[in-house]
Amino acid sequence: MSGGAGAVWGRGEQQDFRSRVRGTLLGVALGDALGAPVDPLTTAAIREAHGREGLTELAPAYGRRGAVTHHTQLTLFTVDGLIRAQVRRDTGAWHPPTDLHRAYLRWAATQRDWGPDERRKDDGWLAREEWLYARREPVRTLLLGLGDDTMGTPSAPKNPGEAGPEAAARSAPFGLLVGWEPQLVVQLAVECAAQTHGHPVAYVAAGAYAVIVHTLARGETLDTAVQRALALLASRPGHQPVSDALQRALGAVRQGMPTPERVTELVGNATADGVLAAAVYCALVGEDVRQGLCLAVNHDGPSAVAGALTGGLLGALHGETALPPGWLADLEGRPTVLELADDFAMEMTQGAALHGPAGASPAWLARYPRGGA
């Protein structure tokens, strides 16, 4: 698949890309929503609540079926930040981690404020979506990392001891930069993960997840995508726990029928490497999206984040039409997810026509302002 600045996209390529973008973002949200009601439960408790097969359909959380958590919220703000980075490039200011940090600070405001602040004209349209102003149990690490304007970096990260999977869970959109070289996708995901999660396990896992999505979005298989991630990680300091976890996921595929116990074993102590391994495993062994997502949430580990990671992989691999339509119908915020996905696809394929030397679309710059924090 072609891509990147100045690339010419055929109509078929554009349609395929848009389907994969939609599939990735909707997949993250569906997996997140499926896992949310059972997030703190063990396998035994899930079966007690939902029957012998465990959870097989969307169930109520936060007062409704299909409710998403902070994993989806932050994924959407990642997309918003990536579009804003492209738009700001016209000004000569090209530092995507800064634009992503600004986007994450806009998310942090949704966790503090009652609703959108109309005085903040530079916030853009996503920060004015009222449904996003809901606290869905964000981990303290996120709130601390984004609690002030100082941006963490890999050399001076926020929360240096934090190895959780939350940074990886917002990193699927980096993989949708299909015109970028894979190593640059890894580096951007790593730099943005360090803004909240400073342990190498957390930010290397985010980079690995992003480049797996990147390879899938370019039309390759999941096995190829994991092998590419392993090759790219090999020269990166601190990669070993993540590389070992991905190898365990590949090995588990050959160990017979998938079970919740095997997923629980891969998750381990629920750090980013183990949850990523479980997501890769569930995406590899699931016969379809529904089965893969159900496997990803029925275990002793954190169900919402495992579901979100798995959903992003399956959506990038299969595209939008493979997702269960009945689940999509109940998904919280689906119109917003689709609108943002289509904006991202349009920016990446036709951005030069929306803003550039030849002129700019006022409507586009109102949605994605060039300035502001």
Residue pairs with C-beta under 8 A, 6 or more apart in sequence:
1 13
1 16
1 17
1 178
1 217
1 218
1 219
2 8
2 9
2 13
2 179
3 9
3 17
3 177
3 178
3 179
3 180
3 348
3 349
4 178
4 179
4 180
5 179
5 351
5 352
6 352
7 179
9 17
9 349
9 350
13 349
14 345
14 349
16 219
16 319
17 178
17 217
17 345
17 348
17 349
18 341
18 342
18 345
19 319
19 320
19 321
20 176
20 216
20 217
20 315
20 316
20 319
20 320
21 176
21 217
21 341
21 342
21 344
21 345
22 315
22 319
22 320
22 337
22 338
22 341
22 342
22 345
23 314
23 315
23 316
23 317
23 318
23 319
23 320
23 321
23 322
23 323
24 172
24 173
24 175
24 176
24 213
24 217
24 312
24 315
24 316
24 341
25 75
25 76
25 79
25 172
25 173
25 312
25 315
25 337
25 340
25 341
26 311
26 315
26 320
26 323
26 328
26 331
26 334
26 337
26 338
26 341
27 289
27 310
27 311
27 312
27 313
27 314
27 315
27 316
27 323
28 71
28 72
28 75
28 169
28 172
28 308
28 309
28 311
28 312
28 315
29 68
29 72
29 75
29 308
29 311
29 331
29 332
29 333
29 334
29 337
30 293
30 307
30 311
30 323
30 324
30 327
30 328
30 331
31 293
31 296
31 297
31 304
31 306
31 307
31 308
31 309
31 310
31 311
31 312
32 68
32 69
32 71
32 72
32 169
32 304
32 305
32 307
32 308
32 311
33 58
33 61
33 66
33 67
33 68
33 69
33 72
33 307
33 327
33 330
33 331
33 332
34 55
34 58
34 293
34 294
34 296
34 297
34 303
34 307
34 311
34 327
35 296
35 297
35 302
35 303
35 304
35 305
35 306
35 307
35 308
36 61
36 62
36 67
36 68
36 69
36 136
36 303
36 304
37 55
37 59
37 60
37 61
38 45
38 46
38 49
38 50
38 55
38 59
38 297
38 298
38 303
39 69
39 137
39 302
39 303
39 304
41 49
41 303
42 300
43 54
43 260
43 261
43 264
43 298
43 299
43 300
46 54
46 55
46 298
46 303
47 53
47 54
49 55
50 56
50 59
54 260
54 294
54 298
55 294
55 297
55 298
56 294
57 327
58 65
58 66
58 327
58 330
59 65
60 67
61 67
62 134
62 136
64 332
65 330
66 327
66 330
66 331
66 332
67 136
67 332
68 136
68 331
68 332
68 333
69 136
69 137
69 138
69 304
69 308
70 111
70 135
70 136
70 137
70 138
70 139
70 142
70 166
71 166
71 169
71 170
71 304
71 305
71 308
72 308
72 333
72 337
73 107
73 110
73 132
73 136
74 104
74 107
74 142
74 166
74 169
74 170
75 169
75 170
75 172
75 173
75 308
75 312
76 126
76 132
76 333
76 336
76 337
76 340
77 103
77 104
77 106
77 107
77 126
77 170
78 100
78 103
78 104
78 170
78 171
78 172
78 173
78 174
78 192
79 173
79 340
79 341
79 344
80 103
80 106
80 124
80 126
80 127
80 340
80 368
81 96
81 99
81 100
81 101
81 102
81 103
81 104
82 96
82 99
82 100
82 173
82 174
82 177
82 344
83 343
83 344
83 347
83 368
84 99
84 102
84 103
84 124
84 368
84 369
84 370
85 94
85 95
85 96
85 99
85 100
86 347
86 348
86 351
87 347
87 351
87 355
87 364
87 365
87 368
87 369
87 370
88 94
88 99
88 370
90 355
90 356
90 360
90 370
91 370
96 188
96 192
97 151
97 153
97 188
97 191
97 192
97 195
98 151
100 188
100 192
100 195
101 151
101 192
101 195
102 372
102 373
104 146
104 192
104 195
104 196
105 146
105 149
105 373
106 123
106 124
106 126
106 127
107 132
107 146
108 142
108 143
108 146
108 147
109 117
109 127
110 127
110 132
110 133
110 134
111 135
111 138
111 143
113 133
114 133
115 130
115 133
116 123
116 127
116 128
116 129
116 130
116 133
117 123
118 128
120 127
120 372
121 369
121 372
122 369
122 371
122 372
122 373
123 369
123 372
124 367
124 368
124 369
125 366
125 367
125 368
126 132
126 336
126 340
129 333
129 336
131 332
131 333
131 336
132 333
132 336
139 164
139 166
141 159
141 162
141 164
141 166
141 196
141 197
142 166
142 196
144 158
144 159
144 196
145 152
145 158
145 159
145 195
145 196
145 197
146 195
146 196
149 373
150 158
151 195
152 158
152 159
152 194
152 195
152 196
152 198
153 191
153 194
153 195
154 190
154 191
154 194
154 203
157 194
157 195
157 197
157 198
157 203
158 194
158 195
158 196
158 197
158 198
159 196
159 197
159 198
159 199
160 198
160 199
161 198
161 199
162 196
162 197
162 198
162 199
162 202
163 197
163 199
163 201
163 202
163 271
163 272
163 273
164 197
164 202
164 270
164 271
164 272
165 202
165 205
165 270
165 271
165 272
165 275
165 276
165 302
165 305
165 306
165 309
166 196
166 197
166 305
167 192
167 193
167 195
167 196
167 197
167 202
167 203
167 205
167 206
167 272
168 193
168 202
168 205
168 206
168 208
168 209
168 272
168 275
168 276
168 309
169 305
169 308
169 309
171 189
171 192
171 193
171 206
171 207
171 209
171 210
171 213
172 209
172 210
172 213
172 312
172 316
173 344
174 185
174 188
174 189
174 192
174 210
174 213
174 214
175 185
175 189
175 209
175 210
175 211
175 212
175 213
175 214
175 215
175 216
175 217
175 312
175 316
176 213
176 214
176 217
176 316
176 344
176 348
177 184
177 185
177 188
177 214
177 348
178 214
178 217
178 218
178 348
179 348
180 188
180 214
182 211
182 214
182 215
182 228
182 232
183 232
185 207
185 210
185 211
185 214
186 207
186 208
186 210
186 211
186 232
186 233
186 236
187 207
188 210
189 203
189 206
189 207
189 209
189 210
189 211
190 203
190 204
190 206
190 207
192 206
193 202
193 203
193 205
193 206
193 207
194 203
197 203
197 206
197 272
200 237
200 238
200 239
200 241
201 238
201 241
201 242
201 271
201 272
201 273
202 271
202 272
204 233
204 236
204 238
204 239
204 241
204 242
204 272
205 242
205 245
205 272
205 273
205 275
205 276
206 272
207 232
207 233
207 236
208 229
208 233
208 242
208 246
208 276
209 276
209 279
209 309
209 312
211 225
211 228
211 229
211 232
212 222
212 225
212 226
212 228
212 229
212 280
212 313
213 225
213 312
213 313
213 316
214 225
215 224
215 225
215 228
215 229
216 222
216 225
216 313
216 316
216 317
217 316
220 228
221 317
222 280
222 283
222 284
222 313
222 317
223 250
223 284
226 246
226 249
226 250
226 280
229 246
230 243
230 246
230 247
233 239
233 242
233 243
234 243
241 271
241 273
242 272
242 273
242 276
244 273
245 266
245 273
245 274
245 276
245 277
246 276
246 277
246 280
248 266
248 277
249 266
249 277
249 278
249 280
249 281
249 284
250 280
250 284
252 262
252 265
252 266
252 281
253 281
253 284
253 285
255 262
258 281
258 282
258 285
258 286
258 295
260 295
260 298
260 299
260 300
261 299
262 281
263 278
263 281
263 282
263 295
263 296
263 298
263 299
263 301
263 306
264 299
264 300
264 301
266 274
266 277
266 278
266 281
267 274
267 275
267 277
267 278
267 299
267 300
267 301
267 302
267 306
268 274
270 301
270 302
274 301
275 301
275 302
275 305
275 306
275 309
276 309
278 296
278 299
278 301
278 306
278 310
279 296
279 306
279 309
279 310
279 313
280 313
282 292
282 293
282 295
282 296
282 306
282 310
283 292
283 296
283 310
283 313
283 314
283 317
285 292
285 295
286 292
286 293
286 294
286 295
286 310
286 314
288 322
289 311
289 314
289 315
289 318
289 322
289 323
289 324
290 324
290 327
292 310
292 314
293 307
293 310
293 311
293 314
295 310
296 303
296 306
296 307
296 309
296 310
296 311
297 303
297 304
297 306
297 307
299 306
314 322
315 322
315 323
328 334
331 337
343 367
343 368
346 354
347 354
347 368
352 358
354 360
354 361
354 364
355 361
355 364
355 365
